[in-house]
Amino acid sequence: MYARIIGTGSYLPENVVTNADLEQKVDTSDEWIRSRTGIRERRVAAPGETTGDLAVHACRKALEAADIDPASIDMLIVGTTTPDVVFPSTACLIQQRLGLGECGAFDVNAACSGFIFALSIASQYIQTGACKRVLVVGAETLTRILDWGDRSTCVLFGDGAGAVVLQADPEPGVLSTHIHANGAHANLLHVEVGVSKGFLPEERGGMSVKMKGNEVFKVAVNTLGRIVDETLAHNKMDKHDLDWLIPHQANLRIIKATARKLDMPMDRVIVTVDKHGNTSAASVPLALDEAIRSGRIKRGDNMLLEAFGGGFTWGSALIRY
């Protein structure tokens, strides 16, 4: 039994912040941002608009695409690092808004790899027969924890949500998932405050993303290269058996490096980072939804999804659509 995608959905907040807008706030330029990241604009959630709000929009679209009764969902998993509140989980909060019934609902925090981690968990539940349908969503409001005076980070991130409905099926769907983590690199990309550790005064940085960009880039390229090899070897596949690469939308240079390793032309790589920046756990399902709704991905196509995020965490999923 496989977990097969039967519906996808996504949502981006209405507020668009362009590179030109950021030129007015920090010492940067449109050319600098585009040449180093590929980002042209990002979306920012409106005041009072939460991660859960974005997730609900994406989930409803996925459920509509799947054409199923929301009450038939057996589990809801939300990948996020920016939950609405400390508790209850964002999954619990959106569960009742979607009318899912009393199914299991919980959050997964794996930073930018959150959707891949959540997808991996969902796939295992379906393969074991514990669930028949699982709703998986990646959603973030990372702009709430940015230092808008830090030009090294504020240009990179945006808000959004993407969701998929998985259903048990004897036909191949999710062929394999692979997830990893290494806390030794935690200081390269992190938020240094929290409930247990406490919150630092604003003059010491407050609750904002800290990143050592060059070091993160090097580790990301190397790590994603290794997980590509691991995924293909596990499935006894050659890189040329892949039809599509759907990567984490963080940086166009990292995306191109992974494509080169796969010997894959860029027209077979789904790129949306220019439109919304790095939306963390939302980026892979956002790209997946756009690729499916545009008609580029067809039933039977082999897709490699991969992501890398703070922790460090990284993961992949090989899926036959």
C-alpha positions in Angstrom: 0.0 0.0 0.0 1.3 3.4 -0.9 0.4 7.0 0.1 -0.7 8.7 -3.1 -1.3 12.4 -3.7 -5.0 13.1 -4.6 -5.1 16.8 -4.0 -2.9 19.9 -3.5 -3.5 23.5 -2.5 -1.5 26.6 -1.6 -2.0 30.1 -0.4 0.1 33.3 -0.3 -0.9 36.5 1.7 -2.0 39.4 -0.5 0.7 41.9 0.7 3.7 41.9 -1.8 7.1 43.3 -0.7 9.4 43.8 -3.7 13.1 44.2 -3.7 12.6 47.8 -4.5 10.6 48.1 -1.3 13.5 46.7 0.7 15.9 49.1 -1.0 14.0 51.8 1.0 14.6 50.0 4.3 18.1 48.6 4.2 21.4 49.0 2.3 20.7 46.5 -0.5 19.6 46.5 -4.1 17.3 44.6 -6.5 20.4 43.5 -8.5 22.2 42.2 -5.4 19.2 40.2 -4.1 18.4 38.7 -7.5 21.9 37.8 -8.4 22.6 36.0 -5.1 19.2 34.5 -4.3 16.9 34.7 -7.4 14.2 36.4 -5.3 12.2 39.2 -6.8 9.5 39.6 -4.2 8.0 38.0 -1.1 4.6 37.9 0.6 4.0 39.2 4.1 1.0 38.2 6.3 -1.3 41.0 7.2 -1.6 42.2 10.8 -3.6 39.6 12.7 -3.2 37.0 9.9 -1.7 33.9 11.5 0.1 30.7 10.3 -3.1 28.9 10.9 -5.1 31.3 8.7 -2.7 30.6 5.8 -2.8 26.9 6.4 -6.6 26.8 6.4 -6.8 28.5 3.0 -4.2 26.0 1.5 -5.9 23.0 3.1 -9.4 23.9 1.8 -8.0 24.2 -1.7 -6.3 20.7 -1.3 -9.5 19.2 0.0 -11.5 20.7 -2.9 -9.0 19.4 -5.4 -9.2 15.9 -3.8 -13.0 16.2 -3.9 -13.5 14.4 -0.6 -15.4 15.0 2.6 -13.1 16.7 5.2 -14.6 14.4 7.8 -12.9 11.5 6.0 -9.4 12.7 7.0 -7.8 10.4 9.5 -4.9 12.6 10.5 -3.6 16.2 10.1 0.1 17.1 10.3 1.3 20.6 10.1 5.0 21.4 9.4 5.8 24.8 10.9 8.3 26.7 13.0 6.0 29.7 13.5 2.9 28.3 15.3 0.0 30.5 16.2 0.5 30.0 20.0 2.7 27.9 22.2 -0.2 25.5 22.6 -2.5 24.1 21.5 -0.8 23.1 18.3 -1.6 25.0 15.1 -2.9 21.6 13.8 -5.5 21.4 16.6 -6.6 25.0 15.9 -7.2 24.5 12.2 -8.6 21.0 12.6 -11.9 22.3 14.0 -12.0 25.1 11.4 -11.8 22.6 8.6 -14.4 20.2 10.0 -12.1 17.2 10.1 -13.6 15.5 13.1 -11.6 14.1 16.0 -8.7 12.8 14.0 -5.1 12.9 15.3 -3.6 16.4 14.7 -0.2 17.7 15.6 2.7 20.0 14.5 6.2 19.1 13.3 9.0 21.5 13.7 11.9 20.8 11.4 12.4 24.3 10.1 12.5 24.4 6.3 12.4 20.6 6.1 9.1 20.6 8.0 6.8 19.6 5.1 9.1 16.7 4.1 9.3 15.5 7.7 5.5 15.7 8.0 5.0 13.9 4.6 7.4 11.2 5.8 5.3 10.6 8.9 2.1 10.6 7.0 3.4 8.1 4.5 4.4 5.7 7.2 0.9 5.9 8.8 -0.7 5.1 5.5 1.7 2.3 4.6 1.1 0.5 7.9 -2.7 0.7 7.4 -3.2 3.0 10.4 -4.7 5.7 8.2 -6.4 5.9 4.9 -6.3 9.6 4.3 -3.9 12.2 5.8 -3.8 16.0 5.3 -0.3 17.4 5.3 0.4 21.1 5.3 3.5 23.3 5.5 2.8 26.9 6.7 4.9 29.7 8.0 4.8 33.4 9.0 8.5 33.8 9.2 8.3 37.5 8.6 7.1 37.8 12.2 10.6 36.8 13.4 12.8 38.8 11.1 15.0 41.7 11.9 14.0 44.1 9.2 17.2 46.0 9.7 19.4 42.9 9.0 19.9 42.9 5.2 21.4 39.4 5.3 18.1 37.8 6.4 15.2 40.2 5.8 15.5 39.9 2.0 15.3 36.1 2.1 12.1 35.1 3.8 8.4 35.3 3.2 5.0 33.9 4.4 2.8 31.2 2.8 1.2 27.8 3.0 1.0 24.6 0.9 -0.9 21.4 1.5 -1.5 17.9 0.1 -4.0 15.2 0.7 -2.6 11.7 0.8 -4.7 8.6 0.3 -4.0 4.9 0.6 -3.6 3.3 -2.9 -2.2 0.0 -4.2 -0.7 2.0 -7.1 2.8 3.6 -6.4 2.7 7.0 -4.9 5.3 8.0 -2.2 8.1 5.5 -3.1 10.4 6.5 -0.2 11.2 9.3 2.2 14.5 10.1 3.9 15.0 12.5 6.8 18.1 13.5 8.7 19.4 16.0 11.2 22.7 17.3 12.7 22.5 19.6 15.6 26.3 20.3 15.4 25.5 23.1 12.8 22.7 24.7 14.9 24.6 28.0 15.4 24.7 28.6 11.6 20.9 29.2 11.2 18.7 29.6 14.3 16.5 31.8 16.5 18.3 32.0 19.8 15.3 32.5 22.1 12.4 30.5 23.2 9.9 29.6 26.0 12.3 27.5 28.1 15.5 29.4 27.3 13.8 32.7 27.8 13.6 35.8 25.6 16.5 38.2 25.2 16.1 42.0 25.4 15.4 43.7 22.1 18.8 45.4 22.2 20.5 42.0 22.0 18.6 40.9 18.9 15.3 39.8 20.3 13.3 37.0 18.6 14.8 37.1 15.1 16.4 34.7 12.6 20.2 34.6 12.7 22.1 33.1 9.8 25.7 32.7 8.6 24.9 32.7 4.9 28.1 31.5 3.3 28.5 28.6 5.7 24.8 27.6 5.3 25.2 27.6 1.6 28.2 25.3 1.6 26.6 22.7 4.0 23.3 22.8 2.1 24.8 22.1 -1.3 26.9 19.2 0.1 24.1 17.8 2.1 21.5 17.9 -0.6 23.9 16.3 -3.0 24.3 13.4 -0.6 20.6 12.9 0.0 20.0 12.8 -3.8 22.4 9.9 -4.0 20.8 8.2 -1.0 17.3 8.5 -2.4 18.2 7.2 -5.9 20.3 4.3 -4.5 17.5 3.3 -2.1 15.1 3.0 -5.1 17.6 1.5 -7.5 17.0 4.4 -9.9 19.3 6.4 -12.1 19.1 10.2 -12.0 17.8 10.2 -15.5 14.7 8.3 -14.3 13.5 11.4 -12.6 11.1 13.6 -14.5 11.0 16.6 -12.1 12.9 18.2 -9.2 10.8 20.1 -6.7 13.4 21.6 -4.4 13.1 23.8 -1.3 12.8 27.3 -2.5 15.5 29.1 -0.6 18.2 30.2 -3.0 18.3 29.8 -6.8 22.1 29.0 -6.7 21.4 26.0 -4.4 18.6 24.9 -6.6 20.8 25.1 -9.7 23.6 23.2 -7.9 21.2 20.3 -7.1 19.9 20.3 -10.7 23.5 20.0 -12.0 24.1 17.0 -9.8 21.1 15.4 -11.3 22.1 16.4 -14.8 18.6 17.9 -15.0 17.8 20.9 -17.3 16.2 23.8 -15.5 13.0 23.4 -17.4 12.4 20.2 -15.4 13.0 22.0 -12.1 10.1 23.8 -10.4 11.2 27.2 -9.4 9.0 29.6 -7.5 11.5 31.3 -5.1 11.4 34.4 -7.3 7.7 34.9 -6.4 7.7 34.4 -2.7 11.2 34.0 -1.3 12.0 31.3 1.3 8.7 30.3 2.9 10.5 27.6 5.0 8.2 24.6 5.5 5.7 26.0 3.0 8.1 26.2 0.0 8.0 22.7 -1.3 4.2 22.2 -1.2 3.8 25.7 -2.8 6.0 24.7 -5.7 4.3 21.3 -5.9 0.9 22.8 -6.1 1.9 25.3 -8.8 3.5 22.6 -10.9 0.4 20.3 -10.7 -2.2 23.0 -11.3 -0.2 24.4 -14.3 -0.4 20.9 -15.8 3.3 20.5 -16.1 3.4 17.4 -13.8 1.4 14.5 -15.2 0.2 11.2 -13.7 3.0 8.7 -13.7 5.8 11.3 -13.5 8.6 10.7 -11.0 9.3 13.7 -8.7 12.1 14.3 -6.3 11.2 16.6 -3.4 14.0 17.8 -1.2 14.6 20.4 1.6 17.2 21.7 3.9 16.7 23.8 7.0 17.8 25.1 10.4 18.8 22.4 12.8 20.3 21.4 10.5 17.6 19.2 9.1 17.2 17.8 5.6 15.0 15.4 3.8 13.7 14.0 0.5 10.7 12.3 -0.9 10.6 10.3 -4.2 7.0 10.4 -5.4 5.3 8.9 -8.5 2.4 11.3 -9.2 
